[in-house]
């Protein structure tokens, strides 16, 4: 009976978090005013893209006679490429993401879910299909898919670090991974290598708490993992600072090297900074607009 009550209470708590998360993600997505995502290419579609000079091999019906009448040269009216692509999302739900160094800061998990959902909303509005990595939620269009994503991300994993999902990568799709990437690097390397083998390109956004960058600890300090599986007590926390910062810098370098090798893009976001700026970076990175 107690177990059943605990399960029900947890389910109710998770469900109660859903509407606020959706509302915040909708609001955040609404602050980013951009054109259609991923469509600035010539191809099949209804929307005008550009005029170009007629070339050998162009049929007469491709000529735009109104534009061509302005001069001596003939022009072709090109339309935008409008075949929706699939974007697969992975948001780290491991215990390490539930860390915030101050009550006034969001947890890394909260920021990752907010950014993941707002990104999905923007993509769906642009006509793209979005879903989760793996097989649990294949890419689809529509607002119902946004609700499914929010539900999937409302659950926490028990392990300190949750590995990125690398199964069922859709060939030549795009992907977004949101995490602190402080867990075993081998899992990330495996996921990106498998993705690259299938022509999948994407974006890694590392989300860190400000204290994880600054290491402001001094004197007697007890370090404990969020999941409670590891603990370390020291009387001179300041003595650990240089070694910690060196390891963090090495991790960032490893992630950058991995992204270069697989054709992915790497970004860094601090939970104290604007979620809007991170969302704008993600959106542009998916379009290949930032390096």
Order of alpha helices (4+ residues) and beta strands (2+ residues): alpha-beta-alpha-beta-beta-alpha-beta-alpha-beta-alpha-beta-alpha-beta-beta-alpha-beta-alpha
